[in-house]
Amino acid sequence: MSRSVIVTIDGPAGTGKSSASALLAERLGFDMLDTGAMYRAVALLALEAGIAAGDGALIAAALDRSVLQVDFSTQPPIIRIDGRDVHIRIRDTDVTSIVSQVASHREVRQRMVEAQRHVALTHARLVTEGRDQGTVVFPDAAVRIWLDARPEVRAHRRAEELRAQGIDVDDAAVLRDIANRDSSDRGRSEGPLRQPVGAVVLDTSDLSFAEVVDRLEAIVRECLAAAKARCGGVSA
């Protein structure tokens, strides 16, 4: 490969971005970056430091004093704070409840965008998923994908994930949380959730997980083949 290749996968909560991106990256022989996990780690940092989710300046200062690392020695990669593995802790409900607000702060997003771009400099083939990867962080990515699903489908998937963890949840409450998260993500001024220009849209509502990954792989290979035909040198 003659240059770096970045595949961005954006979309709202509950579309299966993280799991599908991890398997897609494995199939392509790419590294995978879960940017949502990075923001969750920042939210956990705020919780542990006793900082209000609305105080962007203090959260950014705490982030500057800490080392947030994406550890690529494991598959999929895990998030560490000052060397501590937090990849399970960041999925807890207290983190989930504040991550959107934490991620809305300009000071936080500036630092995260810089960190994500640094990862791309050191990983030549990268599948990166989140909510602003194809719009803000890597708007010129070789492949930009928008993953979506109906809200009720996303809520059901999230509820099933929580039940699998032994957590008793109410489907209606999960749906309300999904709707609130969508509204918060789309309404924020910094890095709002929106479909990237030129993105390939994949609605996962009526697809199995295996079908989603198959479609994603086909999209990426087709896009990269088309790019190689136009200018040469890009391949998966």
Backbone as CSV, one residue per row, in Angstrom:
resi,resn,N_x,N_y,N_z,CA_x,CA_y,CA_z,C_x,C_y,C_z
1,MET,0.844,-1.189,0.000,0.000,0.000,0.000,0.880,1.239,0.000
2,SER,0.583,2.221,-0.844,1.463,3.366,-1.001,1.114,4.524,-0.078
3,ARG,-0.062,4.527,0.557,-0.426,5.583,1.481,-1.439,5.046,2.472
4,SER,-1.721,5.862,3.508,-2.656,5.411,4.528,-4.071,5.333,3.975
5,VAL,-4.852,4.434,4.548,-6.247,4.253,4.146,-7.100,4.321,5.411
6,ILE,-8.053,5.235,5.434,-8.939,5.396,6.580,-10.368,5.112,6.153
7,VAL,-11.046,4.274,6.929,-12.461,3.984,6.733,-13.201,4.518,7.954
8,THR,-14.121,5.456,7.749,-14.895,5.988,8.867,-16.288,5.369,8.876
9,ILE,-16.757,5.046,10.073,-18.114,4.526,10.246,-18.789,5.356,11.332
10,ASP,-19.749,6.164,10.926,-20.468,7.030,11.839,-21.921,6.597,11.935
11,GLY,-22.585,7.066,12.980,-24.008,6.767,13.137,-24.435,6.921,14.576
12,PRO,-25.734,6.904,14.811,-26.252,7.088,16.170,-26.020,5.877,17.059
13,ALA,-26.331,6.035,18.323,-26.157,4.956,19.302,-27.043,3.768,18.968
14,GLY,-26.502,2.567,19.172,-27.287,1.351,19.021,-27.327,0.756,17.634
15,THR,-26.502,1.242,16.740,-26.483,0.688,15.382,-25.502,-0.475,15.247
16,GLY,-24.737,-0.743,16.296,-23.778,-1.840,16.252,-22.440,-1.451,15.663
17,LYS,-22.116,-0.164,15.701,-20.887,0.322,15.076,-19.632,-0.351,15.630
18,SER,-19.550,-0.423,16.960,-18.315,-0.926,17.569,-18.051,-2.381,17.208
19,SER,-19.056,-3.230,17.394,-18.864,-4.660,17.119,-18.618,-4.908,15.641
20,ALA,-19.397,-4.247,14.790,-19.243,-4.445,13.349,-17.909,-3.902,12.861
21,SER,-17.495,-2.768,13.397,-16.221,-2.178,12.982,-15.050,-3.063,13.373
22,ALA,-15.137,-3.666,14.555,-14.054,-4.539,15.016,-13.883,-5.737,14.089
23,LEU,-14.995,-6.379,13.715,-14.905,-7.535,12.833,-14.521,-7.125,11.421
24,LEU,-15.034,-5.987,10.964,-14.654,-5.487,9.645,-13.151,-5.247,9.580
25,ALA,-12.612,-4.588,10.590,-11.169,-4.322,10.614,-10.372,-5.623,10.588
26,GLU,-10.837,-6.617,11.328,-10.161,-7.914,11.347,-10.148,-8.539,9.952
27,ARG,-11.274,-8.483,9.268,-11.357,-9.066,7.923,-10.445,-8.344,6.927
28,LEU,-10.356,-7.022,7.075,-9.564,-6.232,6.137,-8.077,-6.223,6.477
29,GLY,-7.743,-6.627,7.700,-6.364,-6.522,8.150,-6.008,-5.108,8.572
30,PHE,-7.028,-4.338,8.992,-6.851,-2.968,9.450,-6.838,-2.937,10.978
31,ASP,-6.364,-1.816,11.543,-6.555,-1.545,12.957,-7.912,-0.880,13.130
32,MET,-8.463,-0.944,14.355,-9.788,-0.398,14.606,-9.735,0.567,15.784
33,LEU,-10.370,1.740,15.601,-10.414,2.752,16.644,-11.862,3.017,17.026
34,ASP,-12.186,2.778,18.300,-13.515,3.031,18.848,-13.463,4.382,19.551
35,THR,-13.865,5.452,18.848,-13.751,6.782,19.438,-14.799,7.013,20.519
36,GLY,-15.913,6.303,20.434,-16.898,6.409,21.495,-16.328,5.957,22.823
37,ALA,-15.498,4.920,22.789,-14.846,4.444,24.012,-13.898,5.499,24.573
38,MET,-13.291,6.268,23.688,-12.399,7.333,24.146,-13.184,8.388,24.925
39,TYR,-14.334,8.782,24.394,-15.156,9.768,25.098,-15.719,9.192,26.394
40,ARG,-16.041,7.913,26.382,-16.503,7.281,27.613,-15.400,7.310,28.672
41,ALA,-14.172,7.126,28.252,-13.058,7.172,29.198,-12.923,8.564,29.805
42,VAL,-13.156,9.586,29.004,-13.115,10.948,29.530,-14.244,11.158,30.535
43,ALA,-15.429,10.621,30.217,-16.558,10.722,31.145,-16.237,10.029,32.467
44,LEU,-15.596,8.862,32.397,-15.202,8.152,33.616,-14.187,8.972,34.401
45,LEU,-13.274,9.600,33.682,-12.272,10.446,34.332,-12.961,11.562,35.127
46,ALA,-13.989,12.160,34.527,-14.730,13.219,35.210,-15.441,12.679,36.452
47,LEU,-16.069,11.515,36.322,-16.765,10.908,37.458,-15.802,10.642,38.605
48,GLU,-14.679,10.051,38.292,-13.723,9.674,39.335,-13.076,10.891,39.993
49,ALA,-13.006,11.992,39.241,-12.415,13.211,39.790,-13.456,14.100,40.470
50,GLY,-14.725,13.671,40.422,-15.784,14.462,41.036,-16.078,15.749,40.299
51,ILE,-15.851,15.764,38.987,-16.082,16.959,38.169,-17.452,16.866,37.513
52,ALA,-18.218,17.937,37.582,-19.541,17.967,36.969,-19.427,17.797,35.459
53,ALA,-20.356,17.046,34.894,-20.319,16.777,33.459,-20.425,18.041,32.623
54,GLY,-20.964,19.114,33.194,-21.124,20.355,32.459,-19.914,21.267,32.490
55,ASP,-18.884,20.887,33.227,-17.703,21.753,33.368,-16.597,21.314,32.411
56,GLY,-16.678,21.794,31.179,-15.723,21.383,30.156,-14.295,21.765,30.465
57,ALA,-14.086,22.945,31.051,-12.729,23.400,31.337,-12.045,22.501,32.359
58,LEU,-12.763,22.141,33.418,-12.168,21.269,34.433,-11.930,19.861,33.889
59,ILE,-12.865,19.372,33.065,-12.683,18.036,32.478,-11.451,18.032,31.576
60,ALA,-11.301,19.072,30.765,-10.142,19.163,29.881,-8.845,19.230,30.677
61,ALA,-8.876,19.969,31.778,-7.676,20.066,32.621,-7.327,18.708,33.220
62,ALA,-8.350,17.958,33.659,-8.108,16.618,34.201,-7.559,15.703,33.121
63,LEU,-8.056,15.869,31.920,-7.566,15.066,30.800,-6.099,15.370,30.515
64,ASP,-5.734,16.646,30.607,-4.342,17.041,30.379,-3.407,16.447,31.419
65,ARG,-3.925,16.186,32.606,-3.090,15.610,33.672,-3.013,14.091,33.607
66,SER,-3.803,13.504,32.728,-3.893,12.048,32.645,-3.360,11.556,31.292
67,VAL,-3.150,10.255,31.234,-2.740,9.625,29.978,-3.860,8.695,29.534
68,LEU,-4.549,9.081,28.486,-5.593,8.242,27.901,-4.986,7.529,26.697
69,GLN,-4.931,6.209,26.782,-4.228,5.414,25.764,-5.156,4.388,25.137
70,VAL,-5.069,4.293,23.813,-5.728,3.203,23.098,-4.685,2.105,22.931
71,ASP,-4.895,1.001,23.599,-3.922,-0.094,23.608,-4.224,-1.054,22.457
72,PHE,-3.407,-0.991,21.416,-3.600,-1.811,20.228,-2.944,-3.181,20.344
73,SER,-2.412,-3.502,21.525,-1.788,-4.822,21.693,-2.840,-5.907,21.884
74,THR,-4.098,-5.510,22.125,-5.185,-6.476,22.253,-6.126,-6.338,21.065
75,GLN,-6.925,-7.366,20.824,-7.915,-7.343,19.748,-9.290,-7.697,20.288
76,PRO,-10.253,-6.751,20.229,-10.061,-5.375,19.761,-9.267,-4.562,20.771
77,PRO,-8.781,-3.398,20.364,-8.018,-2.553,21.285,-8.850,-2.161,22.509
78,ILE,-8.178,-1.865,23.600,-8.861,-1.436,24.820,-8.379,-0.046,25.222
79,ILE,-9.171,0.598,26.071,-8.835,1.936,26.553,-8.202,1.839,27.940
80,ARG,-7.140,2.599,28.131,-6.480,2.672,29.429,-6.407,4.126,29.882
81,ILE,-6.597,4.327,31.169,-6.382,5.625,31.791,-5.216,5.484,32.748
82,ASP,-4.131,6.189,32.463,-2.912,6.091,33.281,-2.494,4.634,33.461
83,GLY,-2.607,3.867,32.383,-2.187,2.478,32.389,-3.230,1.491,32.881
84,ARG,-4.361,1.967,33.393,-5.401,1.113,33.965,-6.432,0.739,32.906
85,ASP,-6.720,-0.531,32.765,-7.706,-1.018,31.808,-9.106,-0.640,32.287
86,VAL,-9.810,0.176,31.485,-11.144,0.626,31.890,-12.207,0.223,30.860
87,HIS,-11.883,-0.727,29.977,-12.787,-0.994,28.854,-14.129,-1.581,29.292
88,ILE,-14.171,-2.217,30.454,-15.451,-2.714,30.980,-16.153,-1.614,31.783
89,ARG,-15.410,-0.921,32.603,-15.999,0.122,33.465,-16.689,1.213,32.651
90,ILE,-16.170,1.563,31.501,-16.739,2.684,30.739,-18.099,2.362,30.117
91,ARG,-18.527,1.086,30.215,-19.843,0.717,29.691,-20.931,0.777,30.754
92,ASP,-20.561,1.133,31.975,-21.551,1.198,33.054,-22.511,2.365,32.841
93,THR,-23.685,2.254,33.454,-24.753,3.219,33.194,-24.417,4.628,33.669
94,ASP,-23.628,4.775,34.725,-23.296,6.124,35.194,-22.436,6.857,34.168
95,VAL,-21.567,6.108,33.474,-20.769,6.700,32.401,-21.663,7.026,31.206
96,THR,-22.508,6.078,30.839,-23.403,6.279,29.705,-24.280,7.509,29.881
97,SER,-24.713,7.746,31.102,-25.653,8.835,31.358,-25.053,10.219,31.156
98,ILE,-23.729,10.346,31.196,-23.121,11.676,31.069,-22.209,11.826,29.860
99,VAL,-21.953,10.747,29.123,-20.934,10.829,28.076,-21.296,11.832,26.987
100,SER,-22.577,11.936,26.636,-22.958,12.877,25.585,-22.677,14.314,26.018
101,GLN,-22.972,14.629,27.269,-22.712,15.981,27.766,-21.217,16.253,27.838
102,VAL,-20.459,15.283,28.323,-19.004,15.438,28.391,-18.427,15.659,26.999
103,ALA,-18.947,14.918,26.034,-18.427,15.004,24.665,-18.843,16.275,23.944
104,SER,-19.755,17.036,24.530,-20.238,18.246,23.864,-19.304,19.434,24.036
105,HIS,-18.346,19.346,24.939,-17.489,20.488,25.250,-16.383,20.669,24.207
106,ARG,-16.228,21.891,23.764,-15.208,22.193,22.752,-13.816,21.784,23.217
107,GLU,-13.494,22.080,24.479,-12.149,21.771,24.978,-11.868,20.272,24.926
108,VAL,-12.886,19.480,25.248,-12.735,18.021,25.223,-12.612,17.525,23.793
109,ARG,-13.476,18.005,22.915,-13.471,17.517,21.533,-12.173,17.890,20.815
110,GLN,-11.653,19.067,21.086,-10.388,19.462,20.470,-9.274,18.479,20.815
111,ARG,-9.225,18.089,22.075,-8.188,17.150,22.503,-8.415,15.755,21.913
112,MET,-9.663,15.341,21.828,-9.963,14.021,21.287,-9.705,13.950,19.783
113,VAL,-10.061,15.010,19.062,-9.797,15.039,17.621,-8.298,14.954,17.363
114,GLU,-7.525,15.701,18.132,-6.066,15.650,17.989,-5.538,14.239,18.274
115,ALA,-6.057,13.617,19.326,-5.607,12.264,19.675,-5.979,11.261,18.598
116,GLN,-7.172,11.385,18.036,-7.614,10.458,16.993,-6.803,10.620,15.718
117,ARG,-6.486,11.850,15.364,-5.644,12.078,14.185,-4.233,11.562,14.402
118,HIS,-3.763,11.631,15.641,-2.441,11.077,15.937,-2.431,9.568,15.752
119,VAL,-3.508,8.904,16.168,-3.614,7.461,15.954,-3.502,7.139,14.473
120,ALA,-4.161,7.931,13.646,-4.136,7.686,12.203,-2.729,7.840,11.627
121,LEU,-1.927,8.695,12.228,-0.560,8.882,11.748,0.309,7.660,12.015
122,THR,-0.055,6.894,13.030,0.754,5.748,13.423,0.133,4.407,13.048
123,HIS,-1.040,4.446,12.401,-1.717,3.227,11.956,-2.204,3.449,10.529
124,ALA,-1.447,2.913,9.594,-1.656,3.245,8.190,-2.989,2.760,7.632
125,ARG,-3.516,1.683,8.185,-4.817,1.171,7.748,-5.738,1.158,8.952
126,LEU,-6.778,1.990,8.899,-7.576,2.216,10.101,-9.064,2.257,9.784
127,VAL,-9.833,1.466,10.551,-11.285,1.603,10.586,-11.593,2.358,11.867
128,THR,-12.213,3.522,11.744,-12.497,4.337,12.914,-13.981,4.654,12.977
129,GLU,-14.578,4.396,14.135,-16.035,4.576,14.254,-16.380,5.567,15.344
130,GLY,-17.504,6.263,15.136,-17.940,7.233,16.118,-19.120,8.035,15.626
131,ARG,-19.095,9.337,15.900,-20.207,10.190,15.502,-19.765,11.376,14.656
132,ASP,-18.447,11.621,14.573,-17.972,12.744,13.767,-16.726,12.387,12.962
133,GLN,-16.504,11.102,12.759,-15.265,10.685,12.111,-15.190,11.117,10.645
134,GLY,-16.312,10.975,9.932,-16.317,11.342,8.521,-16.686,12.784,8.257
135,THR,-17.100,13.504,9.312,-17.481,14.903,9.145,-16.424,15.872,9.646
136,VAL,-15.811,15.561,10.794,-14.871,16.485,11.429,-13.445,15.944,11.438
137,VAL,-13.274,14.720,11.917,-11.922,14.208,12.157,-11.229,13.808,10.858
138,PHE,-11.926,13.034,10.021,-11.340,12.568,8.764,-12.308,12.804,7.596
139,PRO,-12.604,14.061,7.268,-13.569,14.331,6.198,-13.095,13.881,4.816
140,ASP,-11.789,13.637,4.672,-11.243,13.184,3.390,-10.906,11.696,3.404
141,ALA,-11.502,10.947,4.334,-11.229,9.510,4.427,-11.551,8.812,3.116
142,ALA,-10.807,7.760,2.838,-11.002,7.023,1.576,-12.413,6.473,1.473
143,VAL,-12.967,6.007,2.609,-14.325,5.457,2.632,-15.049,6.038,3.838
144,ARG,-16.238,6.609,3.590,-17.056,7.146,4.671,-18.405,6.426,4.639
145,ILE,-18.775,5.836,5.784,-20.010,5.050,5.872,-20.890,5.613,6.971
146,TRP,-22.191,5.653,6.708,-23.179,6.078,7.705,-24.035,4.874,8.045
147,LEU,-23.902,4.414,9.296,-24.643,3.252,9.774,-25.859,3.736,10.566
148,ASP,-27.028,3.219,10.241,-28.238,3.689,10.899,-29.185,2.528,11.157
149,ALA,-30.230,2.775,11.936,-31.291,1.803,12.195,-32.445,2.552,12.841
150,ARG,-33.625,1.988,12.740,-34.785,2.617,13.364,-34.588,2.698,14.885
151,PRO,-35.081,3.762,15.525,-34.871,3.928,16.975,-35.334,2.744,17.805
152,GLU,-36.501,2.167,17.459,-37.000,1.050,18.252,-36.108,-0.179,18.121
153,VAL,-35.482,-0.351,16.960,-34.558,-1.462,16.752,-33.299,-1.244,17.581
154,ARG,-32.807,-0.033,17.558,-31.606,0.272,18.334,-31.863,0.108,19.829
155,ALA,-33.025,0.527,20.278,-33.360,0.388,21.692,-33.461,-1.084,22.092
156,HIS,-34.054,-1.894,21.234,-34.175,-3.329,21.530,-32.793,-3.972,21.624
157,ARG,-31.912,-3.615,20.710,-30.563,-4.183,20.736,-29.849,-3.801,22.028
158,ARG,-29.978,-2.547,22.415,-29.319,-2.087,23.639,-29.886,-2.803,24.851
159,ALA,-31.197,-2.972,24.892,-31.831,-3.658,26.020,-31.350,-5.095,26.116
160,GLU,-31.227,-5.764,24.973,-30.756,-7.148,24.972,-29.311,-7.244,25.447
161,GLU,-28.493,-6.269,25.075,-27.111,-6.251,25.543,-27.062,-6.137,27.067
162,LEU,-27.880,-5.247,27.605,-27.896,-5.054,29.061,-28.413,-6.295,29.783
163,ARG,-29.442,-6.929,29.232,-29.965,-8.148,29.850,-28.919,-9.256,29.834
164,ALA,-28.143,-9.310,28.758,-27.085,-10.327,28.662,-26.031,-10.123,29.747
165,GLN,-25.949,-8.875,30.249,-25.013,-8.565,31.329,-25.653,-8.745,32.698
166,GLY,-26.912,-9.252,32.704,-27.600,-9.461,33.962,-28.276,-8.228,34.512
167,ILE,-28.462,-7.209,33.662,-29.088,-5.959,34.092,-30.548,-5.952,33.652
168,ASP,-31.445,-5.766,34.593,-32.877,-5.729,34.297,-33.241,-4.334,33.794
169,VAL,-33.780,-4.238,32.581,-34.084,-2.937,31.994,-35.506,-2.912,31.453
170,ASP,-36.033,-1.717,31.317,-37.347,-1.496,30.743,-37.166,-1.001,29.322
171,ASP,-37.776,-1.702,28.341,-37.580,-1.349,26.943,-37.991,0.091,26.647
172,ALA,-39.091,0.527,27.232,-39.558,1.890,26.982,-38.558,2.919,27.505
173,ALA,-37.958,2.613,28.639,-36.960,3.528,29.197,-35.718,3.591,28.318
174,VAL,-35.307,2.438,27.800,-34.148,2.403,26.913,-34.428,3.203,25.644
175,LEU,-35.644,3.080,25.116,-36.015,3.839,23.921,-35.971,5.338,24.204
176,ARG,-36.445,5.750,25.372,-36.371,7.175,25.732,-34.926,7.638,25.831
177,ASP,-34.075,6.785,26.399,-32.657,7.138,26.508,-32.024,7.288,25.126
178,ILE,-32.380,6.392,24.215,-31.866,6.462,22.848,-32.297,7.769,22.188
179,ALA,-33.580,8.111,22.349,-34.112,9.339,21.752,-33.409,10.571,22.332
180,ASN,-33.195,10.555,23.651,-32.513,11.681,24.297,-31.075,11.788,23.828
181,ARG,-30.410,10.632,23.679,-29.018,10.638,23.213,-28.946,11.163,21.786
182,ASP,-29.870,10.734,20.932,-29.893,11.221,19.554,-30.045,12.740,19.516
183,SER,-30.993,13.240,20.316,-31.252,14.674,20.342,-30.031,15.443,20.830
184,SER,-29.385,14.925,21.861,-28.205,15.575,22.406,-27.058,15.562,21.410
185,ASP,-26.836,14.414,20.779,-25.723,14.292,19.832,-25.924,15.162,18.600
186,ARG,-27.156,15.245,18.130,-27.435,16.028,16.923,-27.484,17.525,17.208
187,GLY,-27.829,17.894,18.441,-28.021,19.294,18.760,-26.797,20.018,19.268
188,ARG,-25.735,19.301,19.590,-24.570,19.985,20.149,-23.865,20.819,19.077
189,SER,-23.197,21.866,19.508,-22.517,22.768,18.571,-21.178,22.222,18.104
190,GLU,-20.539,21.400,18.931,-19.229,20.841,18.594,-19.377,19.407,18.104
191,GLY,-18.956,19.139,16.867,-18.988,17.784,16.325,-20.351,17.139,16.376
192,PRO,-21.408,17.819,15.917,-22.748,17.217,15.999,-22.857,15.966,15.138
193,LEU,-23.746,15.091,15.552,-24.004,13.872,14.793,-24.727,14.218,13.499
194,ARG,-24.104,13.922,12.372,-24.750,14.118,11.083,-24.081,13.233,10.042
195,GLN,-24.803,12.952,8.992,-24.301,12.079,7.936,-23.194,12.778,7.154
196,PRO,-22.014,12.152,7.014,-20.925,12.781,6.267,-21.266,12.950,4.784
197,VAL,-20.756,13.995,4.200,-20.927,14.211,2.766,-20.258,13.061,2.014
198,GLY,-20.977,12.491,1.067,-20.418,11.415,0.262,-20.404,10.060,0.930
199,ALA,-21.043,9.942,2.100,-21.033,8.663,2.814,-21.964,7.652,2.153
200,VAL,-21.568,6.393,2.237,-22.439,5.293,1.825,-23.336,4.961,3.012
201,VAL,-24.645,4.916,2.797,-25.606,4.700,3.887,-25.980,3.219,3.968
202,LEU,-25.915,2.679,5.168,-26.327,1.298,5.398,-27.292,1.265,6.576
203,ASP,-28.558,0.919,6.306,-29.563,0.767,7.353,-29.522,-0.681,7.840
204,THR,-29.240,-0.863,9.123,-29.050,-2.204,9.679,-30.314,-2.754,10.329
205,SER,-31.427,-2.031,10.230,-32.644,-2.398,10.966,-33.062,-3.842,10.757
206,ASP,-33.017,-4.291,9.508,-33.521,-5.620,9.169,-32.407,-6.590,8.788
207,LEU,-31.206,-6.300,9.244,-30.059,-7.143,8.922,-29.523,-7.819,10.172
208,SER,-29.045,-9.034,10.013,-28.348,-9.702,11.111,-26.951,-9.096,11.235
209,PHE,-26.301,-9.393,12.359,-24.942,-8.876,12.550,-24.018,-9.350,11.430
210,ALA,-24.109,-10.629,11.071,-23.260,-11.171,10.012,-23.519,-10.466,8.690
211,GLU,-24.783,-10.175,8.416,-25.120,-9.482,7.170,-24.575,-8.065,7.159
212,VAL,-24.606,-7.398,8.312,-24.064,-6.042,8.399,-22.581,-6.042,8.070
213,VAL,-21.838,-6.963,8.669,-20.394,-7.006,8.433,-20.097,-7.365,6.981
214,ASP,-20.840,-8.298,6.419,-20.653,-8.654,5.008,-20.873,-7.445,4.104
215,ARG,-21.922,-6.689,4.393,-22.228,-5.506,3.569,-21.136,-4.449,3.724
216,LEU,-20.700,-4.255,4.951,-19.642,-3.276,5.182,-18.370,-3.651,4.423
217,GLU,-18.005,-4.908,4.496,-16.802,-5.348,3.790,-16.943,-5.132,2.289
218,ALA,-18.108,-5.451,1.750,-18.337,-5.270,0.314,-18.245,-3.793,-0.059
219,ILE,-18.806,-2.915,0.769,-18.763,-1.475,0.510,-17.331,-0.976,0.489
220,VAL,-16.559,-1.359,1.498,-15.180,-0.887,1.589,-14.353,-1.372,0.408
221,ARG,-14.452,-2.644,0.099,-13.644,-3.175,-0.998,-14.045,-2.550,-2.336
222,GLU,-15.335,-2.315,-2.515,-15.786,-1.689,-3.756,-15.281,-0.245,-3.859
223,CYS,-15.367,0.501,-2.761,-14.907,1.889,-2.761,-13.401,1.986,-2.984
224,LEU,-12.645,1.117,-2.324,-11.196,1.150,-2.482,-10.774,0.720,-3.884
225,ALA,-11.488,-0.243,-4.440,-11.188,-0.663,-5.807,-11.469,0.470,-6.786
226,ALA,-12.556,1.198,-6.573,-12.895,2.330,-7.443,-11.840,3.431,-7.311
227,ALA,-11.378,3.693,-6.081,-10.362,4.709,-5.864,-9.039,4.324,-6.513
228,LYS,-8.714,3.044,-6.434,-7.476,2.557,-7.054,-7.549,2.695,-8.561
229,ALA,-8.705,2.436,-9.130,-8.872,2.565,-10.581,-8.709,4.011,-11.030
230,ARG,-9.150,4.957,-10.179,-9.077,6.368,-10.537,-7.665,6.924,-10.417
231,CYS,-6.984,6.592,-9.288,-5.708,7.248,-9.055,-4.589,6.298,-8.710
232,GLY,-4.880,5.033,-8.498,-3.850,4.032,-8.214,-3.342,4.083,-6.784
233,GLY,-2.855,2.953,-6.324,-2.135,2.890,-5.063,-2.952,2.654,-3.818
234,VAL,-4.255,2.620,-3.909,-5.059,2.396,-2.713,-5.616,0.983,-2.758
235,SER,-5.334,0.199,-1.724,-5.833,-1.162,-1.711,-6.029,-1.624,-0.298
236,ALA,-6.962,-2.560,-0.134,-7.193,-3.122,1.194,-6.512,-4.461,1.310
